[in-house]
Amino acid sequence: MINALLITLREGLEIALIVVIILGYLAKTGNRQGFRPVWLGTGLAIVVSAVVGGAIYFTSGELQGKAEQIFEGTAVLTAAAVLTWMIFWMRRESAGIRTSLQSQIQTALNRSSSGALVLMAFIAVVREGIELALFLFAATSTVATPLQTLTGGIIGIAIAVVMGYLIYKGSTRLNLRVFFNLTGALLILFAAGLLARGIHEFQEAGILPVSIEHVWDIGGILPDGSGFGSFLAAIFGYSANPSLLQVIGYLGYLVVFIPAYFYRGKPQQKQVSA
């Protein structure tokens, strides 16, 4: 549940900030009539994201054996790759998001096009929504049950909506640089766990070799399916009995991306406000 909450909180806040920037600019320029097209585009994006998420989940449920392992392994590794890209993209491009969105809004206003506002909001939100659907499926495929994932997801989205509303109303000034830096670091650990999980699924399917099946096995002391071990598995990708390839993949990912995250591509400005 913790990993689902973390993912939905971060992704949900990104979506909320996109909507806040759009609505704030429309309000500031005296174009409140554009609110309805923006909400329409946002709503359509949410529906499409939910449909995509449902399709991924139910497709997985229909598969069995090797086909299921290949599907889940592919989905989890894709989620790890997209999550990694998203973390570094947000870190690099965050300073220019407001300017880019406002430029697109002004272009739509100059054309007096409600359809352009709908499309702009839809495209901006649907990307984040589909990413979120993929990440939640990956979270469900690790240690969390569907109910735990749903509960954590609802809590995370609810918090993100409240934070977005407060930012829009100006009643709070969230230090987004600190927030995204902290959650980004945690999500790197989560992505490393997804990578290890994907390797496991491909090994189960016979696609990747298993040289040493269990580097260690401490399931009797700290199982990864319950209690504190489950928490560690959700956040840090802990496994009670990983294979050698899983350990290499996990540690290799962290060795490459943790230094890259903290010492490269730092943006000049990260603060975003309504």
C-alpha positions as CSV (number, residue, x, y, z in Angstrom):
1,M,0.0,0.0,0.0
2,I,2.9,2.4,0.8
3,N,4.4,2.2,-2.7
4,A,0.9,2.8,-4.3
5,L,0.4,5.8,-2.0
6,L,3.8,7.2,-2.9
7,I,3.4,6.8,-6.6
8,T,-0.2,8.2,-6.7
9,L,0.8,11.1,-4.5
10,R,3.7,12.1,-6.7
11,E,2.0,11.5,-10.0
12,G,-1.3,12.9,-8.7
13,L,0.4,16.1,-7.6
14,E,2.1,16.5,-11.0
15,I,-1.4,16.2,-12.6
16,A,-2.8,18.6,-10.0
17,L,0.0,21.1,-10.7
18,I,-0.6,21.0,-14.5
19,V,-4.3,21.7,-13.9
20,V,-3.5,24.5,-11.4
21,I,-1.1,26.2,-13.8
22,I,-3.7,26.1,-16.6
23,L,-6.6,27.3,-14.4
24,G,-4.4,29.9,-12.7
25,Y,-3.3,31.4,-16.0
26,L,-6.9,31.5,-17.3
27,A,-8.1,33.2,-14.2
28,K,-5.2,35.7,-14.2
29,T,-5.9,36.7,-17.8
30,G,-9.7,37.0,-17.3
31,N,-10.6,33.9,-19.3
32,R,-12.5,31.9,-16.8
33,Q,-14.8,30.7,-19.6
34,G,-11.9,28.3,-20.5
35,F,-12.3,26.4,-17.2
36,R,-15.0,24.1,-18.6
37,P,-13.0,22.9,-21.7
38,V,-10.0,22.3,-19.4
39,W,-12.1,20.3,-16.9
40,L,-13.5,18.4,-19.9
41,G,-10.1,17.5,-21.3
42,T,-8.9,16.5,-17.8
43,G,-12.0,14.3,-17.3
44,L,-11.5,12.6,-20.6
45,A,-7.8,12.0,-19.8
46,I,-8.8,10.4,-16.5
47,V,-11.3,8.1,-18.2
48,V,-8.8,7.0,-20.8
49,S,-6.1,6.4,-18.2
50,A,-8.6,4.3,-16.1
51,V,-9.5,2.2,-19.2
52,V,-5.9,1.6,-20.1
53,G,-5.2,0.6,-16.5
54,G,-8.2,-1.8,-16.4
55,A,-7.1,-3.3,-19.8
56,I,-3.6,-4.0,-18.4
57,Y,-4.9,-5.5,-15.2
58,F,-7.6,-7.7,-16.8
59,T,-5.3,-8.8,-19.6
60,S,-2.8,-10.0,-17.0
61,G,-5.6,-11.9,-15.2
62,E,-6.6,-13.8,-18.3
63,L,-3.1,-15.1,-18.8
64,Q,-1.6,-18.1,-17.1
65,G,1.8,-19.8,-16.7
66,K,4.6,-18.7,-18.9
67,A,2.5,-16.1,-20.8
68,E,1.5,-14.4,-17.6
69,Q,5.1,-14.3,-16.4
70,I,6.3,-12.8,-19.7
71,F,3.4,-10.2,-19.6
72,E,4.1,-9.2,-16.0
73,G,7.8,-9.2,-16.5
74,T,7.5,-7.0,-19.5
75,A,5.0,-4.6,-17.8
76,V,7.2,-4.4,-14.7
77,L,10.4,-3.7,-16.6
78,T,8.5,-1.1,-18.8
79,A,7.3,0.5,-15.6
80,A,10.8,0.7,-14.2
81,A,12.1,2.3,-17.4
82,V,9.2,4.8,-17.6
83,L,9.5,5.6,-14.0
84,T,13.3,6.2,-14.3
85,W,12.7,8.4,-17.4
86,M,9.9,10.4,-15.6
87,I,12.1,11.0,-12.5
88,F,15.0,12.5,-14.5
89,W,12.7,14.3,-17.0
90,M,10.9,16.1,-14.1
91,R,14.2,17.0,-12.5
92,R,15.6,18.4,-15.8
93,E,12.5,20.1,-17.3
94,S,10.5,21.3,-14.2
95,A,11.7,24.9,-14.5
96,G,10.2,25.3,-17.9
97,I,6.8,23.5,-17.4
98,R,4.9,26.6,-16.4
99,T,6.3,28.7,-19.4
100,S,5.5,25.9,-21.9
101,L,1.9,25.4,-20.6
102,Q,1.2,29.1,-20.5
103,S,2.5,29.5,-24.1
104,Q,0.1,26.7,-25.2
105,I,-2.8,28.3,-23.4
106,Q,-2.2,31.7,-24.9
107,T,-2.0,30.1,-28.4
108,A,-5.4,28.5,-27.8
109,L,-6.9,31.7,-26.5
110,N,-5.6,33.7,-29.5
111,R,-7.4,31.2,-31.7
112,S,-10.6,31.4,-29.5
113,S,-10.6,27.7,-29.6
114,S,-12.2,25.7,-26.8
115,G,-11.3,22.5,-28.6
116,A,-7.6,23.5,-28.3
117,L,-8.0,23.9,-24.6
118,V,-9.7,20.5,-24.3
119,L,-6.9,18.8,-26.3
120,M,-4.1,20.6,-24.4
121,A,-5.5,19.6,-21.0
122,F,-6.2,16.0,-22.3
123,I,-2.6,15.5,-23.6
124,A,-1.0,17.1,-20.6
125,V,-3.0,14.9,-18.1
126,V,-3.3,11.6,-20.1
127,R,0.4,11.0,-20.2
128,E,0.7,11.2,-16.4
129,G,-2.5,9.2,-16.0
130,I,-1.3,6.3,-18.2
131,E,2.1,6.3,-16.4
132,L,0.2,6.1,-13.1
133,A,-1.9,3.2,-14.3
134,L,1.2,1.3,-15.4
135,F,3.0,2.0,-12.1
136,L,0.0,0.8,-10.0
137,F,-0.1,-2.4,-12.0
138,A,3.6,-2.9,-11.3
139,A,2.9,-2.2,-7.6
140,T,0.1,-4.8,-7.6
141,S,2.5,-7.3,-9.3
142,T,5.1,-7.1,-6.5
143,V,4.0,-7.6,-2.9
144,A,0.7,-5.7,-2.6
145,T,-2.7,-7.1,-3.0
146,P,-5.2,-5.3,-5.4
147,L,-7.1,-4.0,-2.3
148,Q,-3.9,-2.7,-0.7
149,T,-2.9,-1.0,-4.0
150,L,-6.4,0.5,-4.4
151,T,-6.4,1.8,-0.9
152,G,-3.0,3.3,-1.1
153,G,-3.8,4.8,-4.5
154,I,-7.0,6.4,-3.3
155,I,-5.3,7.9,-0.3
156,G,-2.4,9.3,-2.4
157,I,-4.7,10.8,-5.0
158,A,-6.9,12.4,-2.3
159,I,-3.9,14.0,-0.7
160,A,-2.7,15.2,-4.1
161,V,-6.1,16.8,-4.9
162,V,-6.2,18.6,-1.6
163,M,-2.6,19.9,-2.0
164,G,-3.4,21.0,-5.5
165,Y,-6.5,22.9,-4.3
166,L,-4.6,24.6,-1.5
167,I,-1.9,25.6,-3.9
168,Y,-4.4,27.0,-6.3
169,K,-6.1,29.0,-3.5
170,G,-2.8,30.3,-2.4
171,S,-3.3,29.0,1.2
172,T,-0.1,27.0,1.1
173,R,3.3,27.3,-0.5
174,L,4.7,23.8,-0.9
175,N,8.4,23.5,-1.4
176,L,8.1,21.4,-4.5
177,R,11.8,21.1,-5.0
178,V,12.2,19.3,-1.7
179,F,9.1,17.3,-2.3
180,F,10.1,16.0,-5.7
181,N,13.7,15.4,-4.7
182,L,12.6,13.3,-1.7
183,T,10.0,11.3,-3.6
184,G,12.3,11.0,-6.6
185,A,15.0,9.4,-4.4
186,L,12.4,6.9,-3.0
187,L,11.0,6.1,-6.4
188,I,14.6,5.3,-7.6
189,L,14.6,2.6,-4.9
190,F,11.2,1.5,-6.0
191,A,12.3,1.3,-9.7
192,A,15.3,-0.8,-8.7
193,G,12.9,-3.2,-7.0
194,L,10.7,-3.3,-10.2
195,L,13.8,-4.2,-12.2
196,A,14.6,-7.0,-9.8
197,R,11.0,-8.2,-10.0
198,G,11.0,-8.1,-13.8
199,I,14.2,-10.2,-13.8
200,H,12.5,-12.7,-11.5
201,E,9.5,-13.0,-13.8
202,F,11.7,-13.6,-16.9
203,Q,13.7,-16.2,-15.0
204,E,10.5,-18.0,-14.0
205,A,9.5,-17.9,-17.7
206,G,12.9,-19.4,-18.7
207,I,13.9,-16.3,-20.7
208,L,16.8,-15.3,-18.4
209,P,19.3,-17.8,-17.0
210,V,19.4,-18.8,-13.3
211,S,23.0,-19.3,-12.4
212,I,22.5,-19.1,-8.6
213,E,18.8,-19.3,-7.7
214,H,19.1,-18.0,-4.1
215,V,22.1,-15.9,-3.1
216,W,20.6,-16.0,0.4
217,D,17.4,-17.2,1.9
218,I,16.2,-15.5,5.1
219,G,12.5,-16.0,4.6
220,G,12.2,-17.8,7.9
221,I,13.5,-14.7,9.7
222,L,12.2,-11.8,7.6
223,P,9.7,-12.9,4.9
224,D,9.1,-10.5,2.1
225,G,5.4,-11.3,1.9
226,S,4.2,-10.1,5.4
227,G,5.0,-7.8,8.2
228,F,8.1,-5.5,8.1
229,G,9.5,-7.5,5.2
230,S,6.5,-6.6,3.1
231,F,7.1,-3.0,3.9
232,L,10.7,-3.2,2.9
233,A,9.7,-5.1,-0.3
234,A,7.2,-2.4,-1.2
235,I,9.6,0.6,-0.8
236,F,13.1,-0.8,-1.3
237,G,12.5,-3.9,-3.4
238,Y,13.6,-6.3,-0.6
239,S,13.6,-10.0,-1.4
240,A,14.1,-12.7,1.2
241,N,15.6,-15.1,-1.4
242,P,16.9,-13.3,-4.5
243,S,18.7,-14.8,-7.4
244,L,22.2,-13.7,-8.3
245,L,20.9,-11.9,-11.4
246,Q,18.4,-10.0,-9.3
247,V,21.0,-8.9,-6.9
248,I,23.3,-7.7,-9.7
249,G,20.4,-5.9,-11.5
250,Y,19.3,-4.2,-8.3
251,L,22.7,-3.1,-7.1
252,G,23.8,-2.1,-10.6
253,Y,20.7,0.1,-11.1
254,L,21.4,1.9,-7.8
255,V,25.1,2.3,-8.6
256,V,24.2,4.0,-11.9
257,F,21.2,6.1,-11.1
258,I,21.6,7.3,-7.5
259,P,24.8,9.3,-8.3
260,A,23.2,10.5,-11.6
261,Y,20.1,11.7,-9.7
262,F,22.0,13.6,-7.0
263,Y,24.9,15.0,-8.9
264,R,23.8,15.6,-12.5
265,G,21.2,17.7,-14.2
266,K,20.1,19.7,-11.3
267,P,17.6,22.4,-12.3
268,Q,18.2,26.0,-11.7
269,Q,14.8,26.5,-10.2
270,K,12.2,24.0,-9.0
271,Q,9.6,26.1,-7.2
272,V,6.2,26.0,-8.8
273,S,3.4,28.0,-7.5
274,A,-0.2,28.8,-8.6
